[in-house]
């Protein structure tokens, strides 16, 4: 039997979060899972400095999912007006397809309701068709709003022209 908990990250979690996020999005280890960006971008996905900034923002939170105290996933949440921005949804590449991402999304939506948000919004690289379809199956809708991929190398170095699409899911208070 395993114990699972979803709890906010603390500064002590930053090294493990940095390792998890980079292993899931970039490099060879990311290719073990289906969420890799390794074919689209070079470089790191995040740094300990970036994660520290996320954790110290007064409007933001990183939720972590742990199984038997082992970090298996995380998601960045930032209240922006009446919406909750969801980013950096991450699942350990060796633990994907076990419902961890779905449980983190549900926790994020509950967090949004608890913080009186009307919707959850996110940006997804437009070329990530399988990922967009996964979000659509969870009720997120394509808005048609496109945003350019940042030219800042701290986001990674694109191997081709990239852009984001904004996805949105309206929430109904219970």
N, C-alpha and C positions, 0 to 999 in steps of 0.2 A: 504494500500500500504506500502511495506517495502523498505527500502534503504539498499543496499548491497555495501560494498566496500572491496577491497583487498589492503592492505597497509602493508609496512614493520613494524615489531614489534619494539618497543622502550624499553629501560630499565624499564619504568613504567609498561609495560605489563607482566613482568616476573612472578609476583605472579599468575595472571590469566592464563598465559600459563602453568605454573606448574600444576595448578589445572586441567585445561582442558586435558592436555596430560595424566596425571595419571588417570583421571576419564575415559578416552577413552580406555586405554590399560590394566589397572590392576584393581583388586578389583571388588566388586559387581556391581557398577555403569557401569562398562565396559560391563557387560553381557547384558545390554539393547541394545547394538549395535552388529553388526556382526564382528567387527574388534578386539574384545577382545583377549588378550593374557593371560587372567587370568588362563586358564586351562594348559598353557605351562610354565608360569613363576610366581614366587612369588617376592615380593618386589616392589619397585617403578620403574617407567619407566624413570623418569628424576628427577632432583632437580633444585632448583633455581640457585645453583652454576653452574651446567651444562649449563643451559639456558643462564646465564650471559656469560660464555665462548663462547657459540655459537654466541651470539649477538656481542661480541667484536672482533671476528675473522675478519681480514680485507678481507677475501675471502668469507665470509658467510653472510647469511641473513635469517631471519624467516619471511615469508609472513603470514599475518593473514587475515582471512575472517570474517567480521562482518556484522551482520544483525541488523538494528536499533541500531547500536553501541554496540551490544552484541557479544562477541567473540564466534564464532561457529566452527572455524577451523583454522589450521595452517599447515605450511610445512617448513622444514629446507632445505636450499639450500646452497651448498658450491662449488665454482668453483675450480676444481682440474685439472689443465692443460687445455686441450681442452674440457673436459667434465664437466657437472654440476652434482654433487651428490645430489640426492633428498632423504631426510630421514624424519622420524617422521611425516609423513602425518597423520593428526589428524582431526577428525570430532567429535563434541559433540555427545555422544551416543544417546541422545534424539533427535538429528537433522539429523540422518543418513538417507540415501535413499531419499535425497532431491536434489542431484546433487552437494553438497558442495565439496566433494572430487574431482569430475570431474572438477569443476571450479578451484580448487586449482592446479590441475595437469596442466590445460591449462595455468594458470598464471605462473607456474614454467617453462613450455616450452617456453613461451614468454620471460621470464626473461633470460633463456638460450640463446635464439636467440639474445636478446639485448646485452648479454655479450659475443657474438661470440663463443659460445660453439658448438661443433659438435654433441654432444649426451647428453642425460640425462641417468644417471646410478643410480641404487639403489641396496640395498640388502634386501631380504625378507626371513624370516624364511621358510625353505623348507617345513615344515608341514602345512603352511598356504595356502592350495590348492585353496580355494575360493578367497583369496586375490591375488594370482598369476594369477588366471584366470581373475580377474577384471582388473589387469594391462595389461594382454595380449589383452583384448578387447580394450584397449586404445593404442595399438600399441607397447607395450613393449615386448621384446623377451627374452626368457631364454637363457643365455649364456653357461650354463653347468659349469660355474666357481663356485665352492663352497668355502666358507670361514667358519672357525670354529666360533662357538658362543663364545664371550669373557668369560673368566673365572672370570672376574672382577665383584664382587657382585653389583657394582653400576649400572650394566645393568639389574639386576634382577637375581634371583636364578632359574635356569632351573629345571623343574620337571622331565624332561627326556632329553636325548641327543639331542642337537639342532645344526643346522648349517644354514648358509645363502646361498642363491643363488643370483648371480648378474644378474639383469635384465637390459636391455639396449634398448634405443630407439634413433636411429639416427635422426638428425634434418636436414631439408632442409631449407636453407635461402630463404626468400620470396623476 
